[in-house]
């Protein structure tokens, strides 16, 4: 089981690197289809809990059960959200909380928000952490063996979907990361 799990982790890492490389070369095509965002978040949250070897913060899914599907590449967006949840869990003490929500800021955008009550990041470190393979010197609360691709991957996936990526954080105040998607990705038909 350990060997199989390690092999799966390595394959995922390689696929993330390939996706980022192909996206930067303009050669990545999304496999778009309707996706139930709430279910996707439940799946990746359960994986974060299952993969942890320590007690972790509670993960709360606040996405409305009746939210219409999003027309996205569910595999890649799921991986992006998984990276962000894993980062939030790693930065948050076991008695803290990670919250995933989705809202329409205005008629033009849908935001997928991942908020934690963790250690936070100084604003001057944002640019460095957005670089591939950069883990900086973040003092993780929980063990983290990340490769430093999660933020880069999430940003690339957001941009491929015609959206954006925003990070707001301060030391001791937690972190809010938002993937912004065009409102036309919400399918009400």
CORKA-V106145 format. One record per backbone hydrogen bond with DSSP energy under -1.0 kcal/mol. CO is the residue of the C=O (numbers start at 1). NH is the residue of the N-H. If there is no record, write none. Layout:
# CORKA-V106145
<<CO NH> <CO NH>>
This chain:
# CORKA-V106145
<<1 5> <2 6> <3 7> <4 8> <5 9> <6 10> <7 11> <8 12> <9 13> <10 14> <11 15> <12 16> <13 17> <14 18> <15 19> <16 20> <17 21> <18 22> <19 23> <20 24> <21 25> <22 27> <23 26> <33 72> <35 70> <36 40> <37 41> <38 42> <39 43> <40 44> <41 45> <42 46> <43 47> <44 48> <45 49> <46 50> <47 51> <58 98> <60 100> <64 67> <69 187> <70 35> <70 72> <72 33> <72 74> <73 77> <74 78> <75 79> <76 80> <77 81> <78 82> <79 83> <80 84> <81 85> <82 86> <83 87> <84 88> <85 89> <86 90> <87 91> <89 92> <90 141> <90 142> <91 119> <93 96> <96 58> <97 117> <98 60> <99 115> <100 62> <101 113> <103 111> <108 183> <110 181> <111 103> <112 179> <113 101> <114 177> <115 99> <119 172> <122 125> <123 126> <125 129> <126 130> <128 131> <131 134> <135 138> <138 140> <148 133> <148 134> <149 153> <150 154> <151 155> <152 156> <153 157> <154 158> <155 159> <156 160> <157 161> <158 163> <159 162> <164 180> <166 178> <168 176> <170 173> <174 170> <175 116> <176 168> <177 114> <178 166> <179 112> <180 164> <181 110> <182 185> <183 186> <185 71>>
